[in-house]
């Protein structure tokens, strides 16, 4: 499934005047997605929208994290 995430307009100003503007813009967008939406992977950029898909690796990490969290809750409640 594809998700559409709007790209902040400030990235246009940050990349203005650079000879490799398109590469720099893409790097900024990838960095933005990595920080703001770590579960998403960039497929392409269309205008000021990032077309993304959900990473399977993130889903595996999320389920492992939930299992650990639940295990820790159970061990704390037993020790009380």
C-alpha positions as CSV (number, residue, x, y, z in Angstrom):
1,X,0.0,0.0,0.0
2,X,1.3,3.5,-0.9
3,X,1.1,6.4,1.5
4,X,1.4,10.1,0.5
5,X,3.3,12.3,2.9
6,X,3.5,16.0,2.2
7,X,7.0,17.4,2.0
8,X,7.7,20.7,4.0
9,X,8.2,23.7,1.7
10,X,11.3,24.8,3.5
11,X,13.3,22.1,1.6
12,X,12.8,24.1,-1.6
13,X,14.5,27.1,0.0
14,X,17.3,25.0,1.5
15,X,18.2,23.5,-1.8
16,X,17.9,26.7,-3.9
17,X,21.1,27.6,-5.8
18,X,22.9,24.3,-5.5
19,X,24.1,22.7,-8.8
20,X,22.9,19.2,-7.7
21,X,19.6,20.5,-6.3
22,X,17.6,17.3,-7.1
23,X,20.0,15.0,-5.3
24,X,20.2,17.3,-2.3
25,X,16.4,17.7,-2.2
26,X,16.0,13.9,-2.3
27,X,18.5,13.5,0.6
28,X,16.6,16.1,2.7
29,X,13.4,14.2,2.0
30,X,14.9,10.9,3.0
31,X,16.3,12.4,6.2
32,X,12.9,14.0,7.0
33,X,11.2,10.6,6.5
34,X,13.8,8.8,8.6
35,X,13.2,11.1,11.5
36,X,9.5,11.7,11.3
37,X,8.2,8.5,9.8
38,X,10.8,5.8,10.5
39,X,8.4,3.0,9.4
40,X,8.2,4.4,5.9
41,X,10.5,3.9,2.9
42,X,10.6,6.4,0.0
43,X,9.4,5.0,-3.3
44,X,9.4,8.3,-5.3
45,X,8.8,12.0,-5.0
46,X,5.9,13.5,-6.9
47,X,5.7,17.3,-6.7
48,X,5.8,18.1,-3.0
49,X,4.6,14.7,-1.9
50,X,6.7,11.7,-0.9
51,X,5.1,8.4,-2.1
52,X,6.1,5.8,0.5
53,X,5.4,2.3,1.6
54,X,5.6,0.8,5.1
55,X,8.8,-1.2,5.8
56,X,8.5,-4.8,6.7
57,X,11.7,-4.5,8.8
58,X,10.0,-1.9,11.0
59,X,7.0,-4.2,11.5
60,X,9.3,-7.0,12.7
61,X,11.1,-4.6,15.0
62,X,7.8,-3.2,16.3
63,X,6.4,-6.7,17.2
64,X,9.7,-7.7,18.9
65,X,9.6,-4.5,20.9
66,X,6.1,-5.1,22.0
67,X,6.9,-8.7,23.1
68,X,9.9,-7.4,25.2
69,X,7.7,-4.7,26.7
70,X,5.0,-7.1,27.6
71,X,7.6,-9.5,29.1
72,X,9.0,-6.8,31.2
73,X,5.6,-5.8,32.5
74,X,4.9,-9.4,33.5
75,X,8.3,-9.7,35.3
76,X,7.7,-6.5,37.2
77,X,4.2,-7.5,38.4
78,X,5.5,-10.8,39.6
79,X,8.3,-9.2,41.7
80,X,5.8,-7.0,43.6
